[in-house]
Amino acid sequence: MRALKATPGGPEIIGRVPELARWRLWLPIATFSVCLKTGTAAWLDIWDADHFDGFTDMQRCLTDCRVWFSADGYRFWDSPETKTGRINCYFNAPSAGNYVCNVQLQSYGGPAQVECLIDGFSFGPLPFNGLINQPHPRVLSAGYHSFRIRQMSGSFFFVSLTVWRV
């Protein structure tokens, strides 16, 4: 709730959707991380993640429960320096209503920027530097939905996504 209040436009959204202010009644319906899926989480798809032995190799990603997407500045590791990292979290909303998809990301080596989408709706660019806990409120119909993260710039870790029924 603190993150939603601190988000630009958050207070206006809370004013239009009063249920959001009753955060103690929020129910987690799905959680995604590299090492865990819970609730109605169906699929976690990861494209173009970067794995460098000793830093973000597969075992370390599983141990740390996060995955890294590099960008510029890692040519010394033979990185192609692409910005094509993608994450898709596919979940089932058990009923129509208000939901909040809360994503946790952490930039590495400076600021990063991603685009977050629910189904076809883009929330626009999300710049961050360090750890971010960013809510994305949306009215959803009952059924399956996709929360996507698209790398735009910078290097970052995907930590988790939790979907809350409000």
C-alpha positions in Angstrom: 0.0 0.0 0.0 2.9 2.4 0.8 4.3 1.7 -2.7 1.0 2.4 -4.3 0.5 5.7 -2.4 4.1 6.8 -3.4 3.5 5.9 -7.1 2.8 9.0 -9.3 -1.0 9.0 -9.7 -1.4 6.5 -6.9 -3.6 8.7 -4.6 -5.9 9.5 -7.6 -6.2 5.8 -8.3 -7.0 5.0 -4.7 -9.6 7.8 -4.8 -11.3 6.2 -7.8 -11.1 2.6 -6.3 -11.8 2.9 -2.6 -11.2 -0.9 -2.1 -7.5 -0.2 -2.6 -7.3 1.7 0.7 -8.5 -1.4 2.6 -5.1 -3.1 2.0 -5.5 -5.5 5.0 -8.2 -7.2 3.0 -6.0 -7.8 -0.1 -5.6 -11.5 -0.9 -2.5 -12.8 -2.7 -3.6 -15.1 -5.5 -0.3 -15.7 -7.3 3.4 -15.3 -6.7 6.3 -15.7 -9.2 10.0 -15.9 -8.7 12.8 -17.8 -10.3 12.6 -20.6 -7.6 8.9 -20.5 -6.7 5.3 -20.2 -8.1 2.3 -20.2 -5.8 -1.4 -19.9 -6.0 -2.9 -19.5 -9.5 0.5 -18.8 -11.1 0.5 -20.9 -14.2 3.7 -20.1 -16.3 6.8 -18.1 -15.8 8.6 -17.5 -19.1 12.0 -15.9 -19.2 13.7 -14.8 -22.4 17.3 -13.6 -23.0 18.4 -13.7 -19.4 22.2 -13.5 -18.9 24.2 -16.1 -17.1 27.9 -15.5 -16.3 29.7 -18.2 -14.4 30.5 -17.2 -10.8 28.2 -14.1 -10.9 24.8 -15.0 -12.2 25.1 -18.6 -13.4 22.0 -20.8 -13.3 22.8 -22.3 -9.8 23.3 -18.8 -8.4 20.0 -17.6 -9.9 18.2 -20.4 -8.3 20.0 -20.0 -5.0 19.4 -16.2 -4.9 15.9 -16.7 -6.3 16.3 -14.0 -9.0 17.5 -13.7 -12.6 19.7 -11.1 -14.2 19.4 -9.2 -17.5 22.5 -7.4 -18.6 22.8 -4.5 -21.0 25.7 -2.1 -21.9 29.0 -2.4 -20.1 29.6 -6.1 -19.9 31.5 -6.7 -23.2 34.5 -7.9 -21.1 32.3 -11.0 -20.3 31.6 -11.3 -24.0 28.0 -10.0 -23.5 26.2 -9.1 -26.7 24.9 -6.0 -24.8 21.3 -6.6 -25.9 18.3 -5.1 -24.3 15.9 -7.9 -25.2 15.2 -9.4 -21.8 11.6 -10.5 -21.3 9.6 -11.9 -18.5 6.0 -13.3 -18.8 4.0 -14.2 -15.7 0.8 -16.0 -16.7 -1.8 -16.3 -13.9 -5.5 -17.0 -13.3 -7.7 -14.3 -11.8 -10.4 -16.4 -10.0 -13.1 -13.6 -10.3 -13.6 -10.3 -12.0 -12.5 -7.3 -10.0 -9.7 -5.1 -8.9 -6.1 -6.5 -8.8 -2.7 -5.2 -8.0 0.4 -6.8 -9.7 3.3 -5.9 -7.5 6.7 -6.4 -9.2 10.1 -6.3 -7.4 13.1 -5.5 -9.5 16.7 -4.4 -8.7 18.9 -2.5 -11.0 22.6 -3.4 -11.2 25.5 -1.0 -12.0 23.2 2.0 -12.4 19.7 3.0 -13.4 17.6 0.7 -15.5 14.2 1.0 -17.3 11.6 -1.6 -18.2 8.1 -1.6 -19.6 5.4 -3.4 -17.7 2.2 -4.7 -19.3 -0.9 -6.5 -18.2 -2.4 -8.3 -21.2 -2.1 -5.6 -23.9 -2.2 -2.6 -21.6 1.2 -0.9 -21.1 1.9 1.1 -18.0 4.7 2.9 -19.9 8.4 3.2 -19.0 9.4 2.3 -15.5 12.8 3.8 -14.6 14.4 2.7 -11.4 17.8 2.7 -9.6 18.3 0.1 -6.9 15.5 -2.1 -5.5 12.0 -1.2 -6.5 8.7 -2.5 -5.3 6.2 -1.2 -7.9 2.4 -1.9 -7.8 0.4 -2.0 -11.0 -3.4 -1.7 -10.3 -5.8 -3.0 -12.9 -9.4 -4.2 -13.2 -9.4 -7.8 -14.6 -12.0 -10.2 -15.8 -12.1 -13.7 -14.5 -9.7 -16.0 -16.3 -6.1 -16.1 -17.4 -3.9 -12.9 -17.7 -0.4 -12.1 -18.5 1.9 -9.7 -16.7 4.9 -8.9 -18.9 8.2 -7.1 -18.3 10.3 -5.8 -21.2 13.8 -4.6 -20.8 14.4 -1.2 -22.2 17.8 -0.1 -20.8 20.2 -0.9 -18.1 20.9 -4.1 -16.2 18.5 -5.5 -13.6 17.4 -8.5 -11.6 13.9 -9.8 -11.7 13.1 -10.6 -8.1 9.4 -11.4 -8.0 5.8 -10.6 -8.9 2.9 -11.0 -6.5 -0.7 -10.6 -7.8 -3.2 -9.4 -5.1 -7.0 -9.5 -5.3 -8.3 -6.3 -3.8 
